[in-house]
Amino acid sequence: MSFISRYVRRYPGKYTDLQMSIRSARMDMHYSTFYEKAVSYGVQTYILMFIFFFLTPYMFLTPYFLILEPYSSIITSDLVLAVVPLVVGVSIFRLYLMYPSFTAKSRKTKIDMVLPYAASFCFGMSKGGSSIYEIFKELMKNPHIYGEIATEASYVVRDVDMMGKDLVTALKNTANVSPSPVFKDFLENLIPMMEGGSNIHHYFEIKTNQYFEHARKTQEMFLKTLELISEVYVVAFVAVPIFLLITLVTIGLLNLEQAPYLFQALYIGLPVGSIALIILLDSISPKEDLGMRYVEKVVLRKSMSIDEEDINENEYATKLKFYNKKKLYKKILKQLKNPLEPILREPLKASVISIPLMLIPFIYLDLGINKQILISAILALFPVAAAYEYKMRTLAKLDKAVPDFLRRLAEINEMGLTLNNAIGMLLKSDIGRLSGEINRVWLDMEWGGEMKDALVRFENRIGTPSLRRAVTLIVNASLVSEDTRDVLLIAAEDAENMLSLRKQRLETSIIYIATVYLAFGTFLYVCYSFSTQFLPSVTSLGGQNLLDVEHIKTTMFNTCGILGFFSGLILGEMAEGSVLHGLKHSILCLLLTYASFTMLMGY
């Protein structure tokens, strides 16, 4: 299909928006090639769908498609064969063309989220004496901390290093392409400050305060939005299921054939609606990656020069084999000493433990299949939830100690001591959870390690966002000047701002947590009233032949299980912007469901 690419190149003006979207999304692909791929995927989809609908009459000859037999005349009609493949093919073509625009919008959100911390980093680096180019170069080296802003910085560095352009032109080019208007404004306002020879660090200081204030306002708007979402949750996921349960009982008494469809509405509507709400919350929630994305920096060690030595190949192979065996032995021994370390570092790995636990109820418990599934879900969620909560609580405690650590370090550095000696002096005071780690940093330097390498290893061991930003800032500033007091104070303020935003969200989210639990408790109470009062009254009046009581109780149990599981995930998104945070709430809701039905309702 190269003729399509040639045609598109011939009329570039028609595809200006596509070109801009691809550049903003930082997709290294020419717009003509991208358009050619879109046409190719659209045509391929059309062919596959045409073949599928052409073969549908033969599919109805197999028993697997008997469920669709009432609609066979529609599915096999010539109109469907002519229209549906064409519509699907064109839709795929259009969606593929929209993909760069979606990616650019996603990048905009990520850039705006990290921009306050990136501006704070620029402020600290400029205060320490670094040039604008050096600042962008350091931003580029830390994509695990500054995300998409590091990507933008890499294009500035590329234009200067590879393309031979001056820094002002490179900044203008990046600003013109950036999907974030706020970051574009940041770069465009930086250019006249550079050209005028002003104190750049004052500009960065103003922007840092401005962006953190904007982040606070954005979070306040999000928290107000949560109020509306929590009301929608109560109506859609509590009131509607209660209404459906009452309708089911009424239809059961009248013995109508529509009852099975309402049962399916509960089992399908609740999960689909919950997933849609979780996706909505995830898309609007300002998220913070509290150490979940772990990236370990490589420490380059200096080695002494060694004289070359003659050695034959067999002897070299033997020594290499022995070395690799010893290395593997040490690795295995370290793993045996700390078997839970990989799980605590990456909680999702705890799912390895969850798989065998899921089988226990099916093997050892003689219960109904729905009860077995519920208990299996609890056992499967527990290891991941426990590992995640342990890690998050540990990292949160470490993060709380970071501002105090940096401020004390700044005070000692202000007395005239170097950063190395300041760390040694700091050992005499208690700085909470960081005391042990600071001692390791000091011992690392005492044993001959450089301060930069010791701090990088310290960052690798802890790995919280605020500490990663602080260490990166301190290391780079210390290479320029021994007087790092101002830089340390800037890093401390950055950490405090992050803690302030987190605290504000947590305090407000308590209201929504209470709302969800109250709504779930209301649903359990309605089920309890149905089971212990309403259903026995109906059956005592002779309705046992018209009403399947056990089936209704099973429906209520399954509905509560589905509602409890997804309510926990929704709570996680509301409180912390992560479904993993909601796993403990899901477990608690599932336990409440099982206990209520078995102990109070006799199910």
Secondary structure as UniProt FT lines:
FT   HELIX           2..10
FT   HELIX           12..15
FT   HELIX           16..24
FT   TURN            25..26
FT   HELIX           31..59
FT   TURN            60..61
FT   HELIX           63..71
FT   HELIX           72..75
FT   HELIX           78..127
FT   TURN            128..129
FT   HELIX           132..140
FT   HELIX           143..161
FT   HELIX           167..177
FT   HELIX           181..195
FT   TURN            196..197
FT   HELIX           200..234
FT   HELIX           235..239
FT   HELIX           240..254
FT   TURN            257..258
FT   HELIX           259..284
FT   HELIX           313..337
FT   TURN            339..340
FT   HELIX           341..345
FT   HELIX           347..350
FT   HELIX           351..364
FT   HELIX           369..414
FT   TURN            415..416
FT   HELIX           419..426
FT   TURN            427..428
FT   HELIX           432..434
FT   HELIX           435..446
FT   TURN            447..448
FT   HELIX           451..462
FT   HELIX           465..480
FT   HELIX           485..529
FT   HELIX           530..534
FT   HELIX           535..540
FT   TURN            541..542
FT   HELIX           543..545
FT   HELIX           549..576
FT   HELIX           580..582
FT   HELIX           583..595
FT   HELIX           596..600
//
